Amino acid sequence: QVKLVESGGGLVQAGGSLRLSCAASGFTDGDVTMSWYRQAPGKERELVARILADGDSTNYANSVKGRFTISRDSAHNTAFLQMNNLKPEDTAIYYCNVEHYSYHSHFTDIYWGQGTQVTVSS
């Protein structure tokens, strides 16, 4: 059974830092791409950062480039999002997203975490 556990959200002042973690378990084979999305009140959910199974290939939303860094511990399917120089506009619920490609079925399944609140005060 696939399980995603997020942690690390909270309240921080502008210019501060937070680190989010997402531990994914329950995969028996295949490639796991891990991403962070966020959704602010009244806005659509948007991709923040993604890291591929190789652990080296990443991409970021333009709004967070140079401030956020995504990394992973591939042996444990755990992803981290280091968020520096936070701004009030970064306030949102952050969701962990996992895309699991199965070598056995050749299908890709998508899973979401429960979300963690990040609030940046000005």
Phi and psi restraints in degrees (range 20) as a CNS / XPLOR table:
assign (resid 1 and name C) (resid 2 and name N)
       (resid 2 and name CA) (resid 2 and name C) 1.0 -76.8 20.0 2
assign (resid 2 and name N) (resid 2 and name CA)
       (resid 2 and name C) (resid 3 and name N) 1.0 137.1 20.0 2
assign (resid 2 and name C) (resid 3 and name N)
       (resid 3 and name CA) (resid 3 and name C) 1.0 -139.2 20.0 2
assign (resid 3 and name N) (resid 3 and name CA)
       (resid 3 and name C) (resid 4 and name N) 1.0 134.9 20.0 2
assign (resid 3 and name C) (resid 4 and name N)
       (resid 4 and name CA) (resid 4 and name C) 1.0 -120.0 20.0 2
assign (resid 4 and name N) (resid 4 and name CA)
       (resid 4 and name C) (resid 5 and name N) 1.0 128.4 20.0 2
assign (resid 4 and name C) (resid 5 and name N)
       (resid 5 and name CA) (resid 5 and name C) 1.0 -124.1 20.0 2
assign (resid 5 and name N) (resid 5 and name CA)
       (resid 5 and name C) (resid 6 and name N) 1.0 118.6 20.0 2
assign (resid 5 and name C) (resid 6 and name N)
       (resid 6 and name CA) (resid 6 and name C) 1.0 -103.3 20.0 2
assign (resid 6 and name N) (resid 6 and name CA)
       (resid 6 and name C) (resid 7 and name N) 1.0 152.3 20.0 2
assign (resid 6 and name C) (resid 7 and name N)
       (resid 7 and name CA) (resid 7 and name C) 1.0 -157.0 20.0 2
assign (resid 7 and name N) (resid 7 and name CA)
       (resid 7 and name C) (resid 8 and name N) 1.0 163.5 20.0 2
assign (resid 7 and name C) (resid 8 and name N)
       (resid 8 and name CA) (resid 8 and name C) 1.0 110.6 20.0 2
assign (resid 8 and name N) (resid 8 and name CA)
       (resid 8 and name C) (resid 9 and name N) 1.0 -4.3 20.0 2
assign (resid 8 and name C) (resid 9 and name N)
       (resid 9 and name CA) (resid 9 and name C) 1.0 -71.1 20.0 2
assign (resid 9 and name N) (resid 9 and name CA)
       (resid 9 and name C) (resid 10 and name N) 1.0 175.7 20.0 2
assign (resid 9 and name C) (resid 10 and name N)
       (resid 10 and name CA) (resid 10 and name C) 1.0 159.8 20.0 2
assign (resid 10 and name N) (resid 10 and name CA)
       (resid 10 and name C) (resid 11 and name N) 1.0 -165.9 20.0 2
assign (resid 10 and name C) (resid 11 and name N)
       (resid 11 and name CA) (resid 11 and name C) 1.0 -108.8 20.0 2
assign (resid 11 and name N) (resid 11 and name CA)
       (resid 11 and name C) (resid 12 and name N) 1.0 132.4 20.0 2
assign (resid 11 and name C) (resid 12 and name N)
       (resid 12 and name CA) (resid 12 and name C) 1.0 -145.4 20.0 2
assign (resid 12 and name N) (resid 12 and name CA)
       (resid 12 and name C) (resid 13 and name N) 1.0 152.9 20.0 2
assign (resid 12 and name C) (resid 13 and name N)
       (resid 13 and name CA) (resid 13 and name C) 1.0 -79.7 20.0 2
assign (resid 13 and name N) (resid 13 and name CA)
       (resid 13 and name C) (resid 14 and name N) 1.0 155.3 20.0 2
assign (resid 13 and name C) (resid 14 and name N)
       (resid 14 and name CA) (resid 14 and name C) 1.0 -54.1 20.0 2
assign (resid 14 and name N) (resid 14 and name CA)
       (resid 14 and name C) (resid 15 and name N) 1.0 137.3 20.0 2
assign (resid 14 and name C) (resid 15 and name N)
       (resid 15 and name CA) (resid 15 and name C) 1.0 91.8 20.0 2
assign (resid 15 and name N) (resid 15 and name CA)
       (resid 15 and name C) (resid 16 and name N) 1.0 -10.8 20.0 2
assign (resid 15 and name C) (resid 16 and name N)
       (resid 16 and name CA) (resid 16 and name C) 1.0 -83.4 20.0 2
assign (resid 16 and name N) (resid 16 and name CA)
       (resid 16 and name C) (resid 17 and name N) 1.0 -174.8 20.0 2
assign (resid 16 and name C) (resid 17 and name N)
       (resid 17 and name CA) (resid 17 and name C) 1.0 -132.9 20.0 2
assign (resid 17 and name N) (resid 17 and name CA)
       (resid 17 and name C) (resid 18 and name N) 1.0 152.0 20.0 2
assign (resid 17 and name C) (resid 18 and name N)
       (resid 18 and name CA) (resid 18 and name C) 1.0 -143.0 20.0 2
assign (resid 18 and name N) (resid 18 and name CA)
       (resid 18 and name C) (resid 19 and name N) 1.0 154.9 20.0 2
assign (resid 18 and name C) (resid 19 and name N)
       (resid 19 and name CA) (resid 19 and name C) 1.0 -128.5 20.0 2
assign (resid 19 and name N) (resid 19 and name CA)
       (resid 19 and name C) (resid 20 and name N) 1.0 122.0 20.0 2
assign (resid 19 and name C) (resid 20 and name N)
       (resid 20 and name CA) (resid 20 and name C) 1.0 -98.7 20.0 2
assign (resid 20 and name N) (resid 20 and name CA)
       (resid 20 and name C) (resid 21 and name N) 1.0 147.6 20.0 2
assign (resid 20 and name C) (resid 21 and name N)
       (resid 21 and name CA) (resid 21 and name C) 1.0 -128.4 20.0 2
assign (resid 21 and name N) (resid 21 and name CA)
       (resid 21 and name C) (resid 22 and name N) 1.0 148.0 20.0 2
assign (resid 21 and name C) (resid 22 and name N)
       (resid 22 and name CA) (resid 22 and name C) 1.0 -139.7 20.0 2
assign (resid 22 and name N) (resid 22 and name CA)
       (resid 22 and name C) (resid 23 and name N) 1.0 115.5 20.0 2
assign (resid 22 and name C) (resid 23 and name N)
       (resid 23 and name CA) (resid 23 and name C) 1.0 -104.7 20.0 2
assign (resid 23 and name N) (resid 23 and name CA)
       (resid 23 and name C) (resid 24 and name N) 1.0 120.1 20.0 2
assign (resid 23 and name C) (resid 24 and name N)
       (resid 24 and name CA) (resid 24 and name C) 1.0 -109.4 20.0 2
assign (resid 24 and name N) (resid 24 and name CA)
       (resid 24 and name C) (resid 25 and name N) 1.0 135.9 20.0 2
assign (resid 24 and name C) (resid 25 and name N)
       (resid 25 and name CA) (resid 25 and name C) 1.0 -140.5 20.0 2
assign (resid 25 and name N) (resid 25 and name CA)
       (resid 25 and name C) (resid 26 and name N) 1.0 164.1 20.0 2
assign (resid 25 and name C) (resid 26 and name N)
       (resid 26 and name CA) (resid 26 and name C) 1.0 103.0 20.0 2
assign (resid 26 and name N) (resid 26 and name CA)
       (resid 26 and name C) (resid 27 and name N) 1.0 4.7 20.0 2
assign (resid 26 and name C) (resid 27 and name N)
       (resid 27 and name CA) (resid 27 and name C) 1.0 -94.4 20.0 2
assign (resid 27 and name N) (resid 27 and name CA)
       (resid 27 and name C) (resid 28 and name N) 1.0 134.2 20.0 2
assign (resid 27 and name C) (resid 28 and name N)
       (resid 28 and name CA) (resid 28 and name C) 1.0 -103.6 20.0 2
assign (resid 28 and name N) (resid 28 and name CA)
       (resid 28 and name C) (resid 29 and name N) 1.0 -17.7 20.0 2
assign (resid 28 and name C) (resid 29 and name N)
       (resid 29 and name CA) (resid 29 and name C) 1.0 -159.8 20.0 2
assign (resid 29 and name N) (resid 29 and name CA)
       (resid 29 and name C) (resid 30 and name N) 1.0 179.8 20.0 2
assign (resid 29 and name C) (resid 30 and name N)
       (resid 30 and name CA) (resid 30 and name C) 1.0 90.1 20.0 2
assign (resid 30 and name N) (resid 30 and name CA)
       (resid 30 and name C) (resid 31 and name N) 1.0 -173.6 20.0 2
assign (resid 30 and name C) (resid 31 and name N)
       (resid 31 and name CA) (resid 31 and name C) 1.0 -105.3 20.0 2
assign (resid 31 and name N) (resid 31 and name CA)
       (resid 31 and name C) (resid 32 and name N) 1.0 141.8 20.0 2
assign (resid 31 and name C) (resid 32 and name N)
       (resid 32 and name CA) (resid 32 and name C) 1.0 -122.4 20.0 2
assign (resid 32 and name N) (resid 32 and name CA)
       (resid 32 and name C) (resid 33 and name N) 1.0 115.1 20.0 2
assign (resid 32 and name C) (resid 33 and name N)
       (resid 33 and name CA) (resid 33 and name C) 1.0 -97.1 20.0 2
assign (resid 33 and name N) (resid 33 and name CA)
       (resid 33 and name C) (resid 34 and name N) 1.0 132.7 20.0 2
assign (resid 33 and name C) (resid 34 and name N)
       (resid 34 and name CA) (resid 34 and name C) 1.0 -120.1 20.0 2
assign (resid 34 and name N) (resid 34 and name CA)
       (resid 34 and name C) (resid 35 and name N) 1.0 138.4 20.0 2
assign (resid 34 and name C) (resid 35 and name N)
       (resid 35 and name CA) (resid 35 and name C) 1.0 -140.0 20.0 2
assign (resid 35 and name N) (resid 35 and name CA)
       (resid 35 and name C) (resid 36 and name N) 1.0 160.1 20.0 2
assign (resid 35 and name C) (resid 36 and name N)
       (resid 36 and name CA) (resid 36 and name C) 1.0 -117.6 20.0 2
assign (resid 36 and name N) (resid 36 and name CA)
       (resid 36 and name C) (resid 37 and name N) 1.0 131.3 20.0 2
assign (resid 36 and name C) (resid 37 and name N)
       (resid 37 and name CA) (resid 37 and name C) 1.0 -116.5 20.0 2
assign (resid 37 and name N) (resid 37 and name CA)
       (resid 37 and name C) (resid 38 and name N) 1.0 164.2 20.0 2
assign (resid 37 and name C) (resid 38 and name N)
       (resid 38 and name CA) (resid 38 and name C) 1.0 -143.2 20.0 2
assign (resid 38 and name N) (resid 38 and name CA)
       (resid 38 and name C) (resid 39 and name N) 1.0 154.0 20.0 2
assign (resid 38 and name C) (resid 39 and name N)
       (resid 39 and name CA) (resid 39 and name C) 1.0 -139.7 20.0 2
assign (resid 39 and name N) (resid 39 and name CA)
       (resid 39 and name C) (resid 40 and name N) 1.0 117.6 20.0 2
assign (resid 39 and name C) (resid 40 and name N)
       (resid 40 and name CA) (resid 40 and name C) 1.0 -92.1 20.0 2
assign (resid 40 and name N) (resid 40 and name CA)
       (resid 40 and name C) (resid 41 and name N) 1.0 157.9 20.0 2
assign (resid 40 and name C) (resid 41 and name N)
       (resid 41 and name CA) (resid 41 and name C) 1.0 -55.9 20.0 2
assign (resid 41 and name N) (resid 41 and name CA)
       (resid 41 and name C) (resid 42 and name N) 1.0 129.4 20.0 2
assign (resid 41 and name C) (resid 42 and name N)
       (resid 42 and name CA) (resid 42 and name C) 1.0 78.1 20.0 2
assign (resid 42 and name N) (resid 42 and name CA)
       (resid 42 and name C) (resid 43 and name N) 1.0 4.2 20.0 2
assign (resid 42 and name C) (resid 43 and name N)
       (resid 43 and name CA) (resid 43 and name C) 1.0 -121.3 20.0 2
assign (resid 43 and name N) (resid 43 and name CA)
       (resid 43 and name C) (resid 44 and name N) 1.0 162.1 20.0 2
assign (resid 43 and name C) (resid 44 and name N)
       (resid 44 and name CA) (resid 44 and name C) 1.0 -77.9 20.0 2
assign (resid 44 and name N) (resid 44 and name CA)
       (resid 44 and name C) (resid 45 and name N) 1.0 156.2 20.0 2
assign (resid 44 and name C) (resid 45 and name N)
       (resid 45 and name CA) (resid 45 and name C) 1.0 -68.3 20.0 2
assign (resid 45 and name N) (resid 45 and name CA)
       (resid 45 and name C) (resid 46 and name N) 1.0 136.0 20.0 2
assign (resid 45 and name C) (resid 46 and name N)
       (resid 46 and name CA) (resid 46 and name C) 1.0 -130.4 20.0 2
assign (resid 46 and name N) (resid 46 and name CA)
       (resid 46 and name C) (resid 47 and name N) 1.0 150.2 20.0 2
assign (resid 46 and name C) (resid 47 and name N)
       (resid 47 and name CA) (resid 47 and name C) 1.0 -72.2 20.0 2
assign (resid 47 and name N) (resid 47 and name CA)
       (resid 47 and name C) (resid 48 and name N) 1.0 131.9 20.0 2
assign (resid 47 and name C) (resid 48 and name N)
       (resid 48 and name CA) (resid 48 and name C) 1.0 -100.4 20.0 2
assign (resid 48 and name N) (resid 48 and name CA)
       (resid 48 and name C) (resid 49 and name N) 1.0 -50.8 20.0 2
assign (resid 48 and name C) (resid 49 and name N)
       (resid 49 and name CA) (resid 49 and name C) 1.0 -159.7 20.0 2
assign (resid 49 and name N) (resid 49 and name CA)
       (resid 49 and name C) (resid 50 and name N) 1.0 151.2 20.0 2
assign (resid 49 and name C) (resid 50 and name N)
       (resid 50 and name CA) (resid 50 and name C) 1.0 -139.0 20.0 2
assign (resid 50 and name N) (resid 50 and name CA)
       (resid 50 and name C) (resid 51 and name N) 1.0 143.5 20.0 2
assign (resid 50 and name C) (resid 51 and name N)
       (resid 51 and name CA) (resid 51 and name C) 1.0 -134.0 20.0 2
assign (resid 51 and name N) (resid 51 and name CA)
       (resid 51 and name C) (resid 52 and name N) 1.0 131.5 20.0 2
assign (resid 51 and name C) (resid 52 and name N)
       (resid 52 and name CA) (resid 52 and name C) 1.0 -81.2 20.0 2
assign (resid 52 and name N) (resid 52 and name CA)
       (resid 52 and name C) (resid 53 and name N) 1.0 173.7 20.0 2
assign (resid 52 and name C) (resid 53 and name N)
       (resid 53 and name CA) (resid 53 and name C) 1.0 -61.4 20.0 2
assign (resid 53 and name N) (resid 53 and name CA)
       (resid 53 and name C) (resid 54 and name N) 1.0 -26.9 20.0 2
assign (resid 53 and name C) (resid 54 and name N)
       (resid 54 and name CA) (resid 54 and name C) 1.0 -71.8 20.0 2
assign (resid 54 and name N) (resid 54 and name CA)
       (resid 54 and name C) (resid 55 and name N) 1.0 -12.6 20.0 2
assign (resid 54 and name C) (resid 55 and name N)
       (resid 55 and name CA) (resid 55 and name C) 1.0 79.5 20.0 2
assign (resid 55 and name N) (resid 55 and name CA)
       (resid 55 and name C) (resid 56 and name N) 1.0 -5.2 20.0 2
assign (resid 55 and name C) (resid 56 and name N)
       (resid 56 and name CA) (resid 56 and name C) 1.0 -110.6 20.0 2
assign (resid 56 and name N) (resid 56 and name CA)
       (resid 56 and name C) (resid 57 and name N) 1.0 -32.0 20.0 2
assign (resid 56 and name C) (resid 57 and name N)
       (resid 57 and name CA) (resid 57 and name C) 1.0 -85.2 20.0 2
assign (resid 57 and name N) (resid 57 and name CA)
       (resid 57 and name C) (resid 58 and name N) 1.0 121.6 20.0 2
assign (resid 57 and name C) (resid 58 and name N)
       (resid 58 and name CA) (resid 58 and name C) 1.0 -134.3 20.0 2
assign (resid 58 and name N) (resid 58 and name CA)
       (resid 58 and name C) (resid 59 and name N) 1.0 158.1 20.0 2
assign (resid 58 and name C) (resid 59 and name N)
       (resid 59 and name CA) (resid 59 and name C) 1.0 -147.8 20.0 2
assign (resid 59 and name N) (resid 59 and name CA)
       (resid 59 and name C) (resid 60 and name N) 1.0 154.0 20.0 2
assign (resid 59 and name C) (resid 60 and name N)
       (resid 60 and name CA) (resid 60 and name C) 1.0 -133.9 20.0 2
assign (resid 60 and name N) (resid 60 and name CA)
       (resid 60 and name C) (resid 61 and name N) 1.0 152.6 20.0 2
assign (resid 60 and name C) (resid 61 and name N)
       (resid 61 and name CA) (resid 61 and name C) 1.0 -66.5 20.0 2
assign (resid 61 and name N) (resid 61 and name CA)
       (resid 61 and name C) (resid 62 and name N) 1.0 145.1 20.0 2
assign (resid 61 and name C) (resid 62 and name N)
       (resid 62 and name CA) (resid 62 and name C) 1.0 -57.4 20.0 2
assign (resid 62 and name N) (resid 62 and name CA)
       (resid 62 and name C) (resid 63 and name N) 1.0 -33.6 20.0 2
assign (resid 62 and name C) (resid 63 and name N)
       (resid 63 and name CA) (resid 63 and name C) 1.0 -69.1 20.0 2
assign (resid 63 and name N) (resid 63 and name CA)
       (resid 63 and name C) (resid 64 and name N) 1.0 -16.5 20.0 2
assign (resid 63 and name C) (resid 64 and name N)
       (resid 64 and name CA) (resid 64 and name C) 1.0 -116.5 20.0 2
assign (resid 64 and name N) (resid 64 and name CA)
       (resid 64 and name C) (resid 65 and name N) 1.0 -4.3 20.0 2
assign (resid 64 and name C) (resid 65 and name N)
       (resid 65 and name CA) (resid 65 and name C) 1.0 -57.4 20.0 2
assign (resid 65 and name N) (resid 65 and name CA)
       (resid 65 and name C) (resid 66 and name N) 1.0 133.7 20.0 2
assign (resid 65 and name C) (resid 66 and name N)
       (resid 66 and name CA) (resid 66 and name C) 1.0 86.1 20.0 2
assign (resid 66 and name N) (resid 66 and name CA)
       (resid 66 and name C) (resid 67 and name N) 1.0 -11.5 20.0 2
assign (resid 66 and name C) (resid 67 and name N)
       (resid 67 and name CA) (resid 67 and name C) 1.0 -115.7 20.0 2
assign (resid 67 and name N) (resid 67 and name CA)
       (resid 67 and name C) (resid 68 and name N) 1.0 -35.7 20.0 2
assign (resid 67 and name C) (resid 68 and name N)
       (resid 68 and name CA) (resid 68 and name C) 1.0 -107.9 20.0 2
assign (resid 68 and name N) (resid 68 and name CA)
       (resid 68 and name C) (resid 69 and name N) 1.0 146.5 20.0 2
assign (resid 68 and name C) (resid 69 and name N)
       (resid 69 and name CA) (resid 69 and name C) 1.0 -134.7 20.0 2
assign (resid 69 and name N) (resid 69 and name CA)
       (resid 69 and name C) (resid 70 and name N) 1.0 126.1 20.0 2
assign (resid 69 and name C) (resid 70 and name N)
       (resid 70 and name CA) (resid 70 and name C) 1.0 -100.7 20.0 2
assign (resid 70 and name N) (resid 70 and name CA)
       (resid 70 and name C) (resid 71 and name N) 1.0 140.0 20.0 2
assign (resid 70 and name C) (resid 71 and name N)
       (resid 71 and name CA) (resid 71 and name C) 1.0 -146.2 20.0 2
assign (resid 71 and name N) (resid 71 and name CA)
       (resid 71 and name C) (resid 72 and name N) 1.0 173.5 20.0 2
assign (resid 71 and name C) (resid 72 and name N)
       (resid 72 and name CA) (resid 72 and name C) 1.0 -153.1 20.0 2
assign (resid 72 and name N) (resid 72 and name CA)
       (resid 72 and name C) (resid 73 and name N) 1.0 154.5 20.0 2
assign (resid 72 and name C) (resid 73 and name N)
       (resid 73 and name CA) (resid 73 and name C) 1.0 -106.4 20.0 2
assign (resid 73 and name N) (resid 73 and name CA)
       (resid 73 and name C) (resid 74 and name N) 1.0 94.5 20.0 2
assign (resid 73 and name C) (resid 74 and name N)
       (resid 74 and name CA) (resid 74 and name C) 1.0 -64.6 20.0 2
assign (resid 74 and name N) (resid 74 and name CA)
       (resid 74 and name C) (resid 75 and name N) 1.0 -30.9 20.0 2
assign (resid 74 and name C) (resid 75 and name N)
       (resid 75 and name CA) (resid 75 and name C) 1.0 -61.8 20.0 2
assign (resid 75 and name N) (resid 75 and name CA)
       (resid 75 and name C) (resid 76 and name N) 1.0 -26.9 20.0 2
assign (resid 75 and name C) (resid 76 and name N)
       (resid 76 and name CA) (resid 76 and name C) 1.0 -118.9 20.0 2
assign (resid 76 and name N) (resid 76 and name CA)
       (resid 76 and name C) (resid 77 and name N) 1.0 10.7 20.0 2
assign (resid 76 and name C) (resid 77 and name N)
       (resid 77 and name CA) (resid 77 and name C) 1.0 46.9 20.0 2
assign (resid 77 and name N) (resid 77 and name CA)
       (resid 77 and name C) (resid 78 and name N) 1.0 50.5 20.0 2
assign (resid 77 and name C) (resid 78 and name N)
       (resid 78 and name CA) (resid 78 and name C) 1.0 -118.2 20.0 2
assign (resid 78 and name N) (resid 78 and name CA)
       (resid 78 and name C) (resid 79 and name N) 1.0 130.4 20.0 2
assign (resid 78 and name C) (resid 79 and name N)
       (resid 79 and name CA) (resid 79 and name C) 1.0 -113.5 20.0 2
assign (resid 79 and name N) (resid 79 and name CA)
       (resid 79 and name C) (resid 80 and name N) 1.0 148.4 20.0 2
assign (resid 79 and name C) (resid 80 and name N)
       (resid 80 and name CA) (resid 80 and name C) 1.0 -126.6 20.0 2
assign (resid 80 and name N) (resid 80 and name CA)
       (resid 80 and name C) (resid 81 and name N) 1.0 146.2 20.0 2
assign (resid 80 and name C) (resid 81 and name N)
       (resid 81 and name CA) (resid 81 and name C) 1.0 -127.0 20.0 2
assign (resid 81 and name N) (resid 81 and name CA)
       (resid 81 and name C) (resid 82 and name N) 1.0 105.9 20.0 2
assign (resid 81 and name C) (resid 82 and name N)
       (resid 82 and name CA) (resid 82 and name C) 1.0 -87.7 20.0 2
assign (resid 82 and name N) (resid 82 and name CA)
       (resid 82 and name C) (resid 83 and name N) 1.0 120.1 20.0 2
assign (resid 82 and name C) (resid 83 and name N)
       (resid 83 and name CA) (resid 83 and name C) 1.0 -115.9 20.0 2
assign (resid 83 and name N) (resid 83 and name CA)
       (resid 83 and name C) (resid 84 and name N) 1.0 113.2 20.0 2
assign (resid 83 and name C) (resid 84 and name N)
       (resid 84 and name CA) (resid 84 and name C) 1.0 -113.3 20.0 2
assign (resid 84 and name N) (resid 84 and name CA)
       (resid 84 and name C) (resid 85 and name N) 1.0 161.7 20.0 2
assign (resid 84 and name C) (resid 85 and name N)
       (resid 85 and name CA) (resid 85 and name C) 1.0 48.6 20.0 2
assign (resid 85 and name N) (resid 85 and name CA)
       (resid 85 and name C) (resid 86 and name N) 1.0 50.2 20.0 2
assign (resid 85 and name C) (resid 86 and name N)
       (resid 86 and name CA) (resid 86 and name C) 1.0 -65.1 20.0 2
assign (resid 86 and name N) (resid 86 and name CA)
       (resid 86 and name C) (resid 87 and name N) 1.0 146.1 20.0 2
assign (resid 86 and name C) (resid 87 and name N)
       (resid 87 and name CA) (resid 87 and name C) 1.0 -120.6 20.0 2
assign (resid 87 and name N) (resid 87 and name CA)
       (resid 87 and name C) (resid 88 and name N) 1.0 156.1 20.0 2
assign (resid 87 and name C) (resid 88 and name N)
       (resid 88 and name CA) (resid 88 and name C) 1.0 -55.3 20.0 2
assign (resid 88 and name N) (resid 88 and name CA)
       (resid 88 and name C) (resid 89 and name N) 1.0 -31.7 20.0 2
assign (resid 88 and name C) (resid 89 and name N)
       (resid 89 and name CA) (resid 89 and name C) 1.0 -72.3 20.0 2
assign (resid 89 and name N) (resid 89 and name CA)
       (resid 89 and name C) (resid 90 and name N) 1.0 -6.1 20.0 2
assign (resid 89 and name C) (resid 90 and name N)
       (resid 90 and name CA) (resid 90 and name C) 1.0 -83.3 20.0 2
assign (resid 90 and name N) (resid 90 and name CA)
       (resid 90 and name C) (resid 91 and name N) 1.0 -6.5 20.0 2
assign (resid 90 and name C) (resid 91 and name N)
       (resid 91 and name CA) (resid 91 and name C) 1.0 -61.7 20.0 2
assign (resid 91 and name N) (resid 91 and name CA)
       (resid 91 and name C) (resid 92 and name N) 1.0 125.1 20.0 2
assign (resid 91 and name C) (resid 92 and name N)
       (resid 92 and name CA) (resid 92 and name C) 1.0 -178.0 20.0 2
assign (resid 92 and name N) (resid 92 and name CA)
       (resid 92 and name C) (resid 93 and name N) 1.0 172.2 20.0 2
assign (resid 92 and name C) (resid 93 and name N)
       (resid 93 and name CA) (resid 93 and name C) 1.0 -89.7 20.0 2
assign (resid 93 and name N) (resid 93 and name CA)
       (resid 93 and name C) (resid 94 and name N) 1.0 127.1 20.0 2
assign (resid 93 and name C) (resid 94 and name N)
       (resid 94 and name CA) (resid 94 and name C) 1.0 -101.8 20.0 2
assign (resid 94 and name N) (resid 94 and name CA)
       (resid 94 and name C) (resid 95 and name N) 1.0 130.1 20.0 2
assign (resid 94 and name C) (resid 95 and name N)
       (resid 95 and name CA) (resid 95 and name C) 1.0 -117.0 20.0 2
assign (resid 95 and name N) (resid 95 and name CA)
       (resid 95 and name C) (resid 96 and name N) 1.0 134.9 20.0 2
assign (resid 95 and name C) (resid 96 and name N)
       (resid 96 and name CA) (resid 96 and name C) 1.0 -82.7 20.0 2
assign (resid 96 and name N) (resid 96 and name CA)
       (resid 96 and name C) (resid 97 and name N) 1.0 138.5 20.0 2
assign (resid 96 and name C) (resid 97 and name N)
       (resid 97 and name CA) (resid 97 and name C) 1.0 -128.9 20.0 2
assign (resid 97 and name N) (resid 97 and name CA)
       (resid 97 and name C) (resid 98 and name N) 1.0 134.2 20.0 2
assign (resid 97 and name C) (resid 98 and name N)
       (resid 98 and name CA) (resid 98 and name C) 1.0 -124.4 20.0 2
assign (resid 98 and name N) (resid 98 and name CA)
       (resid 98 and name C) (resid 99 and name N) 1.0 129.4 20.0 2
assign (resid 98 and name C) (resid 99 and name N)
       (resid 99 and name CA) (resid 99 and name C) 1.0 -109.6 20.0 2
assign (resid 99 and name N) (resid 99 and name CA)
       (resid 99 and name C) (resid 100 and name N) 1.0 115.6 20.0 2
assign (resid 99 and name C) (resid 100 and name N)
       (resid 100 and name CA) (resid 100 and name C) 1.0 -109.7 20.0 2
assign (resid 100 and name N) (resid 100 and name CA)
       (resid 100 and name C) (resid 101 and name N) 1.0 115.3 20.0 2
assign (resid 100 and name C) (resid 101 and name N)
       (resid 101 and name CA) (resid 101 and name C) 1.0 -95.9 20.0 2
assign (resid 101 and name N) (resid 101 and name CA)
       (resid 101 and name C) (resid 102 and name N) 1.0 120.3 20.0 2
assign (resid 101 and name C) (resid 102 and name N)
       (resid 102 and name CA) (resid 102 and name C) 1.0 -91.0 20.0 2
assign (resid 102 and name N) (resid 102 and name CA)
       (resid 102 and name C) (resid 103 and name N) 1.0 127.2 20.0 2
assign (resid 102 and name C) (resid 103 and name N)
       (resid 103 and name CA) (resid 103 and name C) 1.0 -66.7 20.0 2
assign (resid 103 and name N) (resid 103 and name CA)
       (resid 103 and name C) (resid 104 and name N) 1.0 -26.7 20.0 2
assign (resid 103 and name C) (resid 104 and name N)
       (resid 104 and name CA) (resid 104 and name C) 1.0 -77.4 20.0 2
assign (resid 104 and name N) (resid 104 and name CA)
       (resid 104 and name C) (resid 105 and name N) 1.0 -50.2 20.0 2
assign (resid 104 and name C) (resid 105 and name N)
       (resid 105 and name CA) (resid 105 and name C) 1.0 -95.4 20.0 2
assign (resid 105 and name N) (resid 105 and name CA)
       (resid 105 and name C) (resid 106 and name N) 1.0 -17.4 20.0 2
assign (resid 105 and name C) (resid 106 and name N)
       (resid 106 and name CA) (resid 106 and name C) 1.0 64.0 20.0 2
assign (resid 106 and name N) (resid 106 and name CA)
       (resid 106 and name C) (resid 107 and name N) 1.0 20.4 20.0 2
assign (resid 106 and name C) (resid 107 and name N)
       (resid 107 and name CA) (resid 107 and name C) 1.0 -105.8 20.0 2
assign (resid 107 and name N) (resid 107 and name CA)
       (resid 107 and name C) (resid 108 and name N) 1.0 155.2 20.0 2
assign (resid 107 and name C) (resid 108 and name N)
       (resid 108 and name CA) (resid 108 and name C) 1.0 -110.9 20.0 2
assign (resid 108 and name N) (resid 108 and name CA)
       (resid 108 and name C) (resid 109 and name N) 1.0 122.1 20.0 2
assign (resid 108 and name C) (resid 109 and name N)
       (resid 109 and name CA) (resid 109 and name C) 1.0 -105.2 20.0 2
assign (resid 109 and name N) (resid 109 and name CA)
       (resid 109 and name C) (resid 110 and name N) 1.0 148.4 20.0 2
assign (resid 109 and name C) (resid 110 and name N)
       (resid 110 and name CA) (resid 110 and name C) 1.0 -118.6 20.0 2
assign (resid 110 and name N) (resid 110 and name CA)
       (resid 110 and name C) (resid 111 and name N) 1.0 135.8 20.0 2
assign (resid 110 and name C) (resid 111 and name N)
       (resid 111 and name CA) (resid 111 and name C) 1.0 -130.3 20.0 2
assign (resid 111 and name N) (resid 111 and name CA)
       (resid 111 and name C) (resid 112 and name N) 1.0 148.6 20.0 2
assign (resid 111 and name C) (resid 112 and name N)
       (resid 112 and name CA) (resid 112 and name C) 1.0 -123.7 20.0 2
assign (resid 112 and name N) (resid 112 and name CA)
       (resid 112 and name C) (resid 113 and name N) 1.0 143.3 20.0 2
assign (resid 112 and name C) (resid 113 and name N)
       (resid 113 and name CA) (resid 113 and name C) 1.0 -79.6 20.0 2
assign (resid 113 and name N) (resid 113 and name CA)
       (resid 113 and name C) (resid 114 and name N) 1.0 176.6 20.0 2
assign (resid 113 and name C) (resid 114 and name N)
       (resid 114 and name CA) (resid 114 and name C) 1.0 -80.7 20.0 2
assign (resid 114 and name N) (resid 114 and name CA)
       (resid 114 and name C) (resid 115 and name N) 1.0 -14.0 20.0 2
assign (resid 114 and name C) (resid 115 and name N)
       (resid 115 and name CA) (resid 115 and name C) 1.0 95.4 20.0 2
assign (resid 115 and name N) (resid 115 and name CA)
       (resid 115 and name C) (resid 116 and name N) 1.0 146.0 20.0 2
assign (resid 115 and name C) (resid 116 and name N)
       (resid 116 and name CA) (resid 116 and name C) 1.0 -135.8 20.0 2
assign (resid 116 and name N) (resid 116 and name CA)
       (resid 116 and name C) (resid 117 and name N) 1.0 135.2 20.0 2
assign (resid 116 and name C) (resid 117 and name N)
       (resid 117 and name CA) (resid 117 and name C) 1.0 -81.0 20.0 2
assign (resid 117 and name N) (resid 117 and name CA)
       (resid 117 and name C) (resid 118 and name N) 1.0 131.3 20.0 2
assign (resid 117 and name C) (resid 118 and name N)
       (resid 118 and name CA) (resid 118 and name C) 1.0 -119.4 20.0 2
assign (resid 118 and name N) (resid 118 and name CA)
       (resid 118 and name C) (resid 119 and name N) 1.0 122.7 20.0 2
assign (resid 118 and name C) (resid 119 and name N)
       (resid 119 and name CA) (resid 119 and name C) 1.0 -124.6 20.0 2
assign (resid 119 and name N) (resid 119 and name CA)
       (resid 119 and name C) (resid 120 and name N) 1.0 125.5 20.0 2
assign (resid 119 and name C) (resid 120 and name N)
       (resid 120 and name CA) (resid 120 and name C) 1.0 -115.2 20.0 2
assign (resid 120 and name N) (resid 120 and name CA)
       (resid 120 and name C) (resid 121 and name N) 1.0 118.2 20.0 2
assign (resid 120 and name C) (resid 121 and name N)
       (resid 121 and name CA) (resid 121 and name C) 1.0 -92.7 20.0 2
assign (resid 121 and name N) (resid 121 and name CA)
       (resid 121 and name C) (resid 122 and name N) 1.0 148.7 20.0 2
